[in-house]
Amino acid sequence: MEFRYQDPYPIQKDDTVYKKLTSDYVKVEKHGEREILTIDPKGLELLAEEAMADVSFMLRSSHLESLKRIIDDPEATDNDRFVAYNLLQNAAVAAEGALPSCQDTGTAIVMGKKGENVYTGVEDGEYLSKGIYNTYQKRNLRYSQVVPLTMFDEKNSGSNLPAQIDIYAKKGDYYEFLFLTKGGGSANKTFLYQKTKSLLNEKSLEAFVKERISDLGTAACPPYHLALVIGGTSAEANLAAVKKASAKYYDNLPTEGNEAGQAFRDLEWEAKVQKICQESSIGAQFGGKYLTHDVRVIRLPRHAASCPVGMGVSCSADRNIKGKITKDGIFLEQLEEDPKRFLPATPPHLEEAVEIDLNKPMPEILAELSKYPIKTRLKLNGTLIVARDIAHAKIKELLDAGQPMPEYFKNHPIYYAGPAKTPEGMASGSFGPTTAGRMDVYVDEFQSHGGSMVMLAKGNRTADVTNACHKYGGFYIGSIGGPAAILAKDNILSVEVVDFPELGMEAVRKIEVKDFPAFIITDDKGNDFFANLAH
């Protein structure tokens, strides 16, 4: 066989709409017969700074159009429409530029493709990191990165650095980029399955997808943009393709394979997987049709003895943005500046929510919740205690040392969350729920001490939580994952640190809420909404 080189990912076109940031920082210089695009490193810093700012507060128009389609779809459930409407409202608030769309403002990720005729003369990652640093310092974002000091001791970096920066070489005289801010919830819903040739038939692949869709759950804030990648020259190549496919980076791949092994989209299987997701009835967080907006299925070459299969999502905070630097200047993808235009004239009709007074004694709150079935929509008013991963670990250390459960953990519902920075003149920064499942390991022990009797967060939980709530009379109520900006603007009246201030965004806080939306997910009778869906 003759030698043949194949671009592994032959993206056929770029139909992205860009805006021009500046003509500064770039010039073309002649070196012999070669023209070199010389970029002042300050241009890299500017591009990264602007990209991180835009993607934290704005979304792609196509994503917002997809949310509007849910509201307009007569087959969508009331809960689907309720979530989609809230996410559109949230986008409108975030686009004002004060409150980011999600409180988890993510790990900053940069993928660059640098042409051979591009010269910067510096370590590009340093200047890209400086731009990222600038945005996280100046804007109301959250520092989520923790750095290890020893194997077990960590501290918050205080800057949201380090970033993940991957730069590849390519032909040409321009520099192209994909910027992402990846939250922990959607990152945790990236899966690798090491399979074999036996998977590669219609019946087996369909059964596999049906089984694994349940792994996604709702913890990462659906509706999702789902990516399924089959094959790959390595596990690492598979998962890198998953991330880029979920960001729509590979939308313009070919739709058929060839003997040289080009990556391609399988449109038939995209439609099949989308149908499986719709028929799962998981819906946009609380039951329905819209677990996913859409699906991308990418097929890659593989070693004959290995068949990696990767699955991952871009969540309701679909924070992906392209950039490029050419001889004409520095350009950034144009995101939607007016999300309000996608909102319907009137909100979707919903049955009236049940109001719950959180300032009553805990036994009375539990007795009130016990009157209603799972899926009941609630409006919460009163005091919540905010605590998440590290705070839970600290409280377990107290219990292990024979000390009592803090009274605030017994007297109030616990909201699993961690806020972004508070804008000047506002009561709260973006402050949506975090993934409940990370705290599952603590529930039985904490409830046995009278704490965590009512828990508020997002996503499905394990049977251990259902069993604990049945045993001790507790409840898990689900908040909508995603609308962190509108919760801060409309529903959170005050925020006060009450314990572990040294933990930064992980400190224990007391917040006062008004008409905070939620649903009963797990009750005191052994019922769990998501377990019912699975059956």
C-alpha positions in Angstrom: 0.0 0.0 0.0 1.3 3.5 -0.9 1.9 6.1 1.8 -1.0 8.4 2.4 -1.3 11.1 5.0 -4.7 12.0 6.3 -5.6 15.0 8.4 -7.2 13.1 11.4 -9.9 15.7 11.9 -10.6 17.3 8.5 -12.9 20.2 9.5 -14.3 21.3 6.1 -15.2 24.9 6.9 -15.6 27.4 9.7 -19.0 29.1 9.6 -18.4 30.9 12.9 -19.4 34.6 13.0 -16.5 36.6 14.4 -16.2 40.1 15.8 -12.9 42.1 15.4 -11.3 43.1 18.7 -8.4 45.1 17.2 -5.9 45.4 14.4 -3.1 46.1 16.9 -0.5 43.6 18.0 -0.1 41.9 14.6 2.2 42.5 11.7 3.6 40.6 8.7 7.4 40.5 8.3 9.4 39.1 5.4 12.1 36.5 6.2 13.7 35.6 3.0 10.9 34.1 0.8 8.7 33.5 3.8 6.1 35.8 5.3 5.8 35.6 9.0 2.8 36.7 11.1 4.4 38.3 14.1 2.1 38.6 17.2 2.9 40.9 20.1 2.3 38.7 23.1 0.0 41.3 24.5 -2.4 40.3 21.8 -2.6 36.8 23.3 -3.3 38.3 26.7 -6.1 40.5 25.2 -7.7 37.7 23.3 -7.8 35.3 26.4 -9.1 38.1 28.6 -11.9 39.0 26.3 -12.8 35.4 25.6 -13.1 34.5 29.3 -15.2 37.6 29.9 -17.6 37.0 27.0 -18.1 33.3 27.6 -18.8 33.8 31.3 -21.7 36.2 30.6 -23.0 35.3 27.2 -24.1 32.2 25.2 -24.2 31.2 21.6 -27.4 32.3 19.8 -27.9 28.7 18.6 -28.0 27.5 22.2 -30.6 30.0 23.1 -32.7 29.1 20.0 -32.6 25.5 21.2 -34.1 26.6 24.6 -36.8 28.5 22.8 -37.7 25.4 20.8 -38.3 23.5 24.0 -40.8 26.1 25.2 -42.5 26.0 21.8 -42.7 22.2 21.5 -46.2 20.8 22.3 -44.6 17.5 23.3 -42.4 19.1 26.0 -43.6 18.6 29.6 -44.5 21.6 31.9 -41.2 20.8 33.8 -39.2 20.9 30.5 -40.7 24.3 29.7 -40.2 25.6 33.2 -36.5 24.8 33.2 -36.0 26.2 29.6 -37.8 29.4 30.5 -35.7 29.8 33.7 -32.5 29.3 31.7 -33.5 31.9 29.1 -34.3 34.4 31.9 -31.0 33.6 33.5 -29.2 34.2 30.2 -30.9 37.6 29.9 -29.7 38.6 33.4 -26.1 37.3 32.8 -25.8 39.2 29.6 -26.1 42.4 31.6 -22.5 41.7 32.6 -22.6 41.7 36.4 -23.7 38.2 37.3 -22.1 35.2 35.4 -24.5 32.6 33.9 -23.3 30.0 36.4 -21.7 30.4 39.8 -19.2 27.7 38.9 -17.2 29.8 36.5 -15.1 26.8 35.7 -11.6 25.7 34.8 -10.2 27.8 32.1 -9.2 25.7 29.1 -7.5 26.9 25.9 -6.9 24.8 22.8 -4.8 26.6 20.2 -3.6 25.6 16.7 -0.5 27.7 15.8 0.5 28.0 12.2 4.2 27.3 11.3 4.5 30.9 10.0 3.3 32.5 13.3 5.9 33.9 15.7 5.3 35.2 19.2 8.8 34.8 20.7 7.4 33.9 24.1 5.9 31.0 26.1 2.4 31.5 24.8 0.8 29.8 27.8 2.1 32.5 30.1 0.4 35.3 28.2 -2.8 33.4 27.7 -2.8 32.6 31.4 -2.3 36.3 32.2 -5.4 37.2 30.2 -7.4 34.6 32.0 -6.0 35.9 35.3 -7.1 39.5 34.4 -10.7 38.5 33.8 -11.0 36.4 37.0 -9.5 39.3 39.0 -11.7 42.0 37.4 -15.1 40.3 37.0 -17.5 38.7 39.4 -16.3 35.2 38.8 -15.3 32.4 41.2 -12.0 31.0 42.1 -12.6 27.2 41.9 -9.0 25.8 41.4 -7.4 24.1 44.4 -3.7 23.3 44.3 -2.0 20.4 46.2 0.6 21.3 48.9 1.0 17.6 49.9 -0.8 14.5 48.9 -3.8 15.4 51.1 -3.4 19.1 51.9 -4.8 21.6 49.4 -5.6 25.3 49.2 -7.5 27.5 46.8 -5.1 29.2 44.3 -6.9 32.5 44.7 -6.8 33.3 41.0 -8.5 30.4 39.3 -5.2 29.4 37.8 -3.7 27.2 36.7 -5.5 27.0 33.4 -5.3 24.0 31.0 -3.6 25.2 27.8 -2.9 22.8 24.9 -1.2 24.3 21.7 -0.8 22.3 18.5 1.3 23.0 15.4 -0.2 23.3 12.0 0.5 24.7 8.5 -0.4 28.3 7.7 0.1 31.9 8.9 -2.7 32.2 11.4 -3.5 31.1 15.0 -6.9 29.7 15.9 -8.3 29.0 19.4 -11.1 27.3 21.3 -11.7 28.7 24.8 -13.8 26.8 27.3 -14.7 27.4 30.9 -15.6 23.9 32.2 -17.5 23.6 35.4 -17.0 20.7 37.8 -20.5 19.3 37.3 -20.3 18.7 33.5 -16.6 17.7 33.8 -17.6 15.0 36.2 -20.0 13.6 33.6 -17.3 12.6 31.2 -17.0 8.9 30.9 -14.6 6.5 29.3 -15.6 2.9 28.6 -13.0 0.4 27.3 -14.9 -1.8 25.0 -14.2 -4.3 22.2 -15.2 -5.1 18.6 -18.3 -6.9 20.1 -19.9 -3.5 20.7 -19.8 -2.6 17.0 -23.1 -3.8 15.8 -26.6 -2.2 15.8 -28.1 -4.2 18.6 -25.1 -4.1 21.0 -24.5 -0.4 20.5 -28.1 0.6 21.0 -28.3 -1.5 24.3 -25.0 0.1 25.5 -26.3 3.7 24.8 -29.6 3.0 26.6 -27.8 1.7 29.6 -25.2 4.4 29.8 -27.5 7.4 29.3 -28.7 6.8 32.9 -25.1 7.5 34.0 -25.5 11.1 32.9 -28.4 11.8 35.3 -29.3 15.5 35.8 -26.4 16.5 38.1 -24.6 18.5 35.3 -27.6 20.8 34.5 -29.4 19.5 31.4 -30.6 20.0 28.7 -27.2 18.8 27.5 -25.2 19.0 24.2 -24.1 15.3 24.3 -21.1 13.9 22.6 -20.5 10.2 22.0 -17.1 9.2 20.5 -16.4 5.7 19.4 -12.9 4.6 18.7 -9.6 6.6 19.0 -5.9 5.8 18.7 -5.7 6.1 22.5 -8.0 6.7 25.4 -6.6 10.3 25.6 -7.5 10.9 22.0 -11.0 9.7 22.5 -11.7 12.0 25.5 -10.1 15.0 23.8 -12.5 14.4 20.9 -15.4 14.2 23.4 -14.7 17.6 24.8 -14.3 19.3 21.4 -17.4 17.6 20.0 -19.5 18.7 22.9 -18.4 22.2 22.2 -19.5 21.9 18.5 -15.9 22.2 17.4 -16.3 19.2 15.1 -19.6 20.0 13.6 -18.1 20.4 10.1 -16.3 17.1 9.9 -17.2 14.8 7.0 -20.2 12.5 7.4 -18.5 9.4 6.2 -15.2 7.5 6.7 -12.4 6.6 4.4 -9.6 4.1 4.2 -7.1 6.6 5.6 -9.0 6.8 8.9 -10.5 10.3 8.9 -12.8 11.2 11.8 -16.5 11.6 10.8 -19.9 12.4 12.2 -22.5 9.7 12.0 -25.7 11.5 11.5 -27.9 8.4 11.6 -26.6 7.5 15.1 -26.9 11.1 16.3 -30.6 10.8 15.6 -30.9 7.4 17.2 -29.1 8.5 20.4 -31.2 11.7 20.6 -34.3 9.5 20.4 -33.0 7.3 23.2 -32.4 10.4 25.3 -35.9 11.7 24.7 -37.5 8.3 25.5 -35.5 8.1 28.8 -38.1 10.5 30.3 -35.4 12.1 32.4 -36.1 15.4 30.7 -34.7 18.8 31.5 -33.9 18.0 35.1 -37.4 17.0 36.5 -38.9 14.6 33.9 -39.8 15.0 30.3 -38.4 14.9 26.8 -35.4 17.2 26.9 -32.4 15.6 28.6 -30.5 16.7 25.5 -30.7 19.5 23.1 -28.8 17.5 20.5 -26.2 14.8 20.1 -22.9 14.5 18.3 -21.6 11.0 17.4 -18.0 10.9 16.2 -16.4 7.8 14.8 -12.6 7.4 15.0 -10.0 4.8 14.0 -8.9 2.3 16.7 -6.3 -0.4 17.6 -7.8 -3.8 16.6 -7.6 -4.9 20.3 -9.1 -1.8 21.8 -12.3 0.2 21.3 -12.5 3.2 23.6 -15.9 4.8 23.9 -16.2 8.3 25.4 -19.3 10.2 26.5 -19.5 13.8 27.8 -21.7 16.9 27.8 -21.7 20.6 27.5 -24.3 21.7 30.1 -26.8 24.5 30.2 -23.9 26.8 30.8 -22.6 26.1 27.3 -19.5 28.1 27.6 -17.5 27.7 24.5 -16.1 30.4 22.3 -13.7 30.5 19.3 -11.0 33.0 18.6 -8.4 33.6 15.9 -5.4 35.9 15.1 -4.7 36.6 11.4 -2.8 39.3 9.5 -6.0 41.3 9.6 -6.2 41.4 13.4 -7.5 39.6 16.5 -11.0 38.1 16.3 -13.5 36.5 18.8 -16.6 34.6 18.1 -19.8 36.8 18.4 -22.0 35.5 21.2 -25.6 36.6 21.8 -25.9 40.0 23.4 -29.7 40.2 23.5 -31.1 36.9 25.0 -34.4 38.6 25.8 -35.4 38.3 22.2 -35.8 34.5 22.7 -38.2 34.8 25.7 -41.9 34.2 24.9 -44.3 37.0 25.5 -45.9 35.1 28.4 -44.3 32.5 30.7 -45.3 28.9 30.3 -48.4 28.0 32.4 -47.6 26.0 35.6 -49.7 24.9 38.5 -49.2 27.1 41.6 -46.2 26.2 43.7 -46.5 25.2 47.4 -44.9 27.8 49.7 -42.6 26.6 52.5 -41.6 28.8 55.4 -38.0 27.8 56.2 -38.0 29.9 59.4 -40.3 27.5 61.2 -38.7 24.9 63.6 -37.2 22.0 61.7 -39.9 19.5 62.9 -42.6 21.8 61.5 -40.8 22.1 58.1 -40.5 18.3 57.9 -44.2 17.9 58.8 -45.2 20.3 56.1 -43.1 18.7 53.4 -44.5 15.3 54.4 -47.9 16.3 53.1 -46.8 16.4 49.5 -45.7 13.8 47.0 -42.4 13.8 45.1 -42.3 16.2 42.1 -44.3 18.8 44.0 -43.0 22.3 43.0 -42.1 24.5 45.9 -41.4 28.2 46.7 -38.9 28.4 49.6 -38.8 31.5 51.9 -36.5 32.0 54.9 -33.1 30.8 56.0 -30.8 28.3 54.3 -27.3 27.2 55.4 -24.9 26.9 52.6 -22.3 24.1 52.8 -20.5 21.9 50.3 -17.6 19.5 50.0 -14.9 20.8 52.3 -17.4 22.1 54.9 -19.0 18.7 55.1 -15.5 17.1 55.6 -14.8 19.6 58.4 -18.1 18.8 60.1 -17.4 15.1 59.9 -14.0 15.7 61.5 -15.9 17.3 64.4 -18.2 14.3 64.8 -15.2 11.9 64.6 -13.6 13.8 67.4 -16.7 13.4 69.6 -17.9 17.0 69.2 -21.5 17.8 68.6 -23.1 18.6 65.3 -23.3 22.4 64.8 -26.7 23.8 65.6 -27.0 25.6 62.3 -26.8 22.2 60.6 -29.8 21.0 62.6 -32.0 24.1 62.6 -32.0 24.9 58.9 -32.1 23.2 55.5 -28.7 22.8 53.9 -28.0 24.2 50.5 -25.1 22.7 48.6 -23.6 25.6 46.8 -20.6 28.0 46.5 -21.1 31.5 45.2 -19.2 33.7 42.7 -18.0 37.1 43.8 -20.7 39.6 44.8 -21.1 42.6 42.5 -21.0 46.0 44.1 -24.4 47.0 45.4 -25.9 43.5 45.2 -26.8 41.1 48.0 -25.2 38.1 46.3 -23.1 36.9 43.4 -24.3 34.1 41.1 -25.3 31.4 43.5 -26.8 28.2 41.9 -26.7 24.7 43.4 -23.8 22.3 43.1 -24.1 18.5 42.5 -25.8 16.8 45.4 -24.2 13.4 44.8 -20.8 14.5 46.1 -22.3 14.8 49.6 -24.1 11.5 49.6 -21.5 9.8 51.8 -22.3 12.1 54.7 -26.1 12.0 54.8 -26.8 8.9 56.9 -24.3 9.9 59.6 -25.3 13.6 59.6 -29.1 12.8 59.8 -28.4 10.4 62.7 -27.1 13.5 64.5 -30.1 15.5 63.6 -28.4 17.5 60.7 -29.0 17.7 57.0 -32.7 16.9 57.5 -33.6 19.0 54.5 -31.1 19.2 51.7 -31.3 21.4 48.6 -29.1 20.9 45.5 -29.2 19.6 42.0 -29.2 16.2 40.4 -29.9 12.6 41.2 -28.6 10.9 44.3 -27.8 7.3 45.4 -30.1 4.9 47.2 -28.1 5.6 50.4 -29.7 9.0 50.5 -33.2 7.6 49.9 -32.7 5.1 52.7 -31.4 7.7 55.1 -34.3 10.0 54.5 -36.7 7.1 55.0 -35.0 6.1 58.2 -34.7 9.5 59.8 -37.6 11.4 58.2 -35.5 13.7 55.9 -36.0 15.2 52.5 -33.9 16.1 49.5 -35.4 18.9 47.4 -34.0 19.7 44.0 -33.2 23.2 42.7 -32.9 23.9 39.0 -29.3 23.5 37.9 -28.1 26.4 35.8 -30.0 29.7 36.6 -27.4 31.0 39.1 -27.6 34.6 37.9 -31.4 35.0 38.2 -31.3 33.3 41.6 -28.9 35.9 42.9 -30.8 38.8 41.4 -34.4 37.7 42.3 -34.3 35.1 45.1 -31.4 35.7 47.5 -31.8 38.6 49.9 -28.7 38.4 52.0 -25.5 36.3 52.5 -23.5 36.0 55.7 -20.4 33.8 56.4 -21.0 31.9 59.7 -18.2 29.3 59.8 -14.9 28.3 58.3 -14.2 31.7 56.6 -10.8 30.6 55.6 -12.4 28.2 53.0 -13.3 31.0 50.6 -16.2 30.0 48.4 -16.4 26.7 50.4 -17.1 28.6 53.7 -20.4 27.9 55.5 -22.9 30.7 54.9 -26.3 31.7 56.0 -28.6 33.1 53.3 -32.1 34.5 53.3 -34.2 33.5 50.2 -37.5 34.6 48.8 -39.6 32.5 46.4 -36.7 30.2 45.8 -37.9 27.5 43.3 -37.4 23.8 44.0 -39.0 20.4 43.7 -39.4 17.5 46.2 -37.1 14.8 44.9 -36.7 12.4 47.8 -39.2 12.1 50.7 -39.5 10.7 54.1 -41.4 7.6 52.9 -38.7 6.1 50.7 -39.8 7.6 47.4 -37.2 9.1 45.0 -38.2 10.8 41.8 -35.2 9.7 39.7 -35.4 6.1 40.9 -39.0 6.1 39.8 -37.9 7.3 36.3 -35.3 4.5 36.1 -38.1 1.9 36.5 
